[in-house]
Amino acid sequence: MIDKPLLAAVMMLLTLSLVMDYSLSAYTVLHFHYSDFHFFIRQSGAIFIGFVTMVILSKMDPDVWFARVGLTLFILFFILMIAMQFLPSSLVNEVGGAKRWIRLGPMSIAPVEFFKVGFIFFLAWSFARKFIDRKEMGFIEEVRAFSPYLLIFLLAVVIIAVFQKDLGQVVVLGATLMVLFLFVGSSLKFFFTLMSGAFMAIIGLIFFAPHRMARIKSWWGTVQNDILSLLPFDIASDTLRVEALKEPYQISNSLNAIHNGGFLGEGLGNGQFKLGYLSEVHTDFILAGITEELGFLGLAFVTFTILFIVFRILKIASKVKDPMYYLFCIGVGLLIAFAFILNSYGISGITPIKGIAVPFLSYGGSHILASCIAIGMVLMISKKVPRNSEGKIL
């Protein structure tokens, strides 16, 4: 028996996504002279395909199909991410010189969304074979044992962060990888060494990319007074202070939209900041749009539903016996949690905007389908969880 509460929670968010994408895309529809149901129809198609795929996967035997599906995702989309950089512009969509989508007739797919699920499977599959029953390792032995995974990750960093200019996806994958290292027994020394290396790498990726430097400087200009006021030394504060900049209009309008929503919201369809003030409001800024129209209660509903989904996934992980299934469920839960945190922190100005989609909510067929595949694989695993006579997880 599959985990029905998990399926129900995912379907609630997908349904809300459909409603809010129709409401929040009103200005974009008018601006580009699309039909009223342009985004609604496209998102409906993605959700329908995602739902069917999720149900089909949930009914499969995990002992037969789980590894086949996961390995296909990892190998196929890793190859596509590499090949995409060499494809002609007629076959790919570019944003700012970065090739992120492959055109398939009237549709486009973002291979990185599917690669993330495949990468988590690869880690779970390989870790379960090499580390679950392994004795405690020394630091040098840990470095040797984990270095192949770090090399694969570094190759993914080059493809995603350098060629596709998508640092947010790298942050989500990197954070998930480091936490999974802990779950297979890496030492805290190794973990904090990785964190230090990751921090330096992110600084390097930001420093050598002018558009990221400008974004960081713009963000720092908005938060520097609050942070520097906590420092005890004026000299340090003066050194770190940058010239005051105008608050980025996206963050400013996002915060205003959130504030405008209040507790109960302006009402569905009555949001003002979606009318040209907040671009991409049905994609990266959908949480701000939801908060303005449905208020704090709407945001609380989304947050608690995301938390419930992560809780159900981790509960399945804690009860399943196969270490590969256990690690995969943890990885999927971490992907969802980190993506939600990065997006919510970005739209509220706590961190720079990363362009990360809100799981199951943001407009976009690739992320919806990839998320449904991940949940379908978790539901496939959930049939292996011991249950009582009433069907509840023991």
Residue pairs with C-beta under 8 A, 6 or more apart in sequence:
1 382
1 383
1 387
1 391
2 58
2 59
2 379
2 380
2 382
2 383
3 312
3 316
3 378
3 379
3 382
3 385
3 393
5 308
5 312
6 309
6 312
6 313
6 316
6 375
6 378
6 379
6 382
7 54
7 58
7 375
7 379
9 305
9 308
9 309
9 312
10 54
10 309
10 360
10 372
10 375
11 51
12 305
13 302
13 305
13 306
13 309
13 359
13 360
13 361
14 47
14 50
14 51
14 360
14 368
16 290
16 302
16 361
17 43
17 47
17 286
17 360
17 361
17 362
17 363
17 368
18 40
18 43
18 44
18 47
19 268
20 282
20 286
20 289
20 290
20 293
20 361
21 39
21 40
21 43
21 282
21 286
21 363
22 37
22 39
22 40
22 43
23 268
23 269
23 271
23 274
23 289
23 293
24 271
24 274
24 281
24 282
24 286
24 289
24 293
25 38
25 39
25 40
25 274
25 281
25 282
25 363
26 269
26 274
26 275
27 274
27 275
27 276
28 34
28 39
28 282
29 35
29 36
29 38
29 39
31 276
39 282
39 363
42 363
42 365
43 363
43 365
43 368
45 365
46 364
46 365
46 368
46 369
47 368
49 365
49 369
50 368
50 369
50 371
50 372
50 373
51 372
53 369
53 372
53 373
53 376
54 372
54 373
54 375
54 376
54 379
55 376
56 376
57 65
57 69
57 373
57 376
57 377
57 379
57 380
58 376
58 379
58 380
58 382
58 383
59 380
60 66
60 69
60 380
61 380
62 325
62 380
62 381
62 383
62 384
65 380
66 324
66 325
66 377
66 380
66 381
67 121
67 125
67 324
69 121
69 373
69 377
70 117
70 118
70 121
70 122
70 124
70 125
70 328
70 377
71 118
71 121
71 122
71 125
72 118
73 114
73 115
73 117
73 118
73 121
73 373
74 115
74 118
74 119
74 121
74 122
75 118
76 114
76 118
77 111
77 112
77 114
77 115
77 118
78 115
78 118
78 119
78 156
80 102
80 111
80 115
81 111
81 112
81 115
81 156
81 159
81 160
81 164
82 159
84 92
84 99
84 102
84 111
85 99
85 159
85 163
87 99
87 102
90 103
91 102
91 103
92 99
92 100
92 101
92 102
92 103
93 99
93 100
93 101
93 102
93 103
93 108
94 100
96 165
96 211
97 165
98 163
98 164
98 165
98 166
99 163
99 164
100 110
100 112
100 164
100 166
101 108
101 109
101 110
101 366
102 108
102 109
102 111
107 365
108 365
108 366
109 365
109 366
110 364
110 366
110 367
112 160
112 164
112 166
112 169
113 366
113 367
113 369
113 370
113 371
114 366
114 369
114 370
114 373
115 156
116 169
116 172
116 173
116 335
116 370
117 332
117 335
117 370
117 373
117 374
117 377
119 156
119 173
120 176
120 328
120 331
120 332
120 335
120 374
121 328
121 377
122 152
123 149
123 177
123 180
123 327
123 331
124 180
124 324
124 325
124 326
124 327
124 328
124 331
125 324
125 328
126 149
127 180
127 184
127 323
127 324
127 327
128 322
128 323
128 324
128 326
128 327
129 324
130 145
131 145
131 184
131 185
132 184
132 323
134 185
136 185
137 145
137 185
137 187
139 187
139 189
139 190
142 186
142 187
142 190
143 190
146 181
146 186
146 190
149 177
153 173
153 174
153 177
156 170
156 173
157 170
157 174
157 201
157 205
160 166
160 169
160 170
160 173
161 167
161 169
161 170
161 205
162 205
165 209
165 211
166 355
167 202
167 205
167 206
167 212
167 354
168 342
168 354
168 355
168 356
169 356
170 205
171 202
171 338
171 342
171 354
172 335
172 338
172 339
172 342
172 356
174 198
175 334
175 338
176 331
176 334
176 335
176 338
178 191
178 194
178 195
178 198
179 330
179 334
180 327
180 330
180 331
180 334
181 190
181 191
181 194
182 191
183 327
183 330
184 327
205 212
206 212
206 213
206 216
207 213
215 352
215 353
216 352
217 242
217 245
218 245
218 248
219 248
219 251
219 349
219 351
219 352
219 353
220 242
221 242
221 243
221 244
221 245
221 247
222 245
222 247
222 248
222 251
222 349
223 349
223 350
224 240
224 241
224 242
228 236
228 237
228 240
228 241
229 237
231 237
231 240
250 278
250 279
250 285
250 353
251 347
251 349
251 353
253 273
253 277
253 278
253 288
254 273
254 278
254 285
254 288
254 347
254 348
254 349
255 348
255 349
256 273
256 277
257 271
257 272
257 273
257 274
257 277
257 278
257 281
257 285
257 288
257 289
257 291
257 292
258 288
258 291
258 292
258 299
258 347
258 348
260 266
260 271
260 272
260 273
260 292
261 291
261 292
261 293
261 294
261 295
261 296
261 298
261 299
262 295
262 296
263 295
263 296
263 297
264 294
264 295
264 296
264 297
265 291
265 292
265 293
265 294
265 295
265 296
265 297
265 298
266 272
266 292
266 293
266 295
267 293
268 293
268 294
269 293
270 293
271 289
271 292
271 293
272 292
273 281
273 288
273 289
273 292
274 281
274 282
274 289
274 292
278 285
278 288
278 289
279 285
281 288
281 289
282 289
282 362
282 363
283 357
283 362
283 363
283 364
284 343
284 346
284 347
284 353
284 355
284 356
284 357
284 362
285 347
286 358
286 361
286 362
286 363
287 299
287 302
287 343
287 344
287 347
287 358
287 361
288 347
290 298
290 299
290 302
290 361
291 298
291 299
294 301
302 358
302 361
306 336
306 337
306 340
306 359
309 336
309 359
309 360
310 333
310 336
310 337
313 329
313 330
313 332
313 333
313 336
313 378
314 329
314 330
314 333
315 393
316 329
316 378
316 381
316 382
316 385
316 393
317 325
317 326
317 327
317 329
317 330
317 333
318 326
319 385
319 386
319 393
319 394
320 326
320 329
320 381
320 382
320 384
320 385
321 384
322 384
325 381
325 384
328 377
328 378
328 381
329 378
329 381
332 374
332 375
332 377
332 378
335 359
335 374
336 359
336 371
339 356
339 357
339 358
339 359
340 358
340 359
342 351
342 354
342 356
343 354
343 356
343 357
343 358
343 362
344 358
345 351
346 352
346 353
346 354
346 356
347 353
357 364
357 367
359 367
359 371
360 368
360 371
385 393
385 394
386 393
386 394
387 393
387 394
388 394
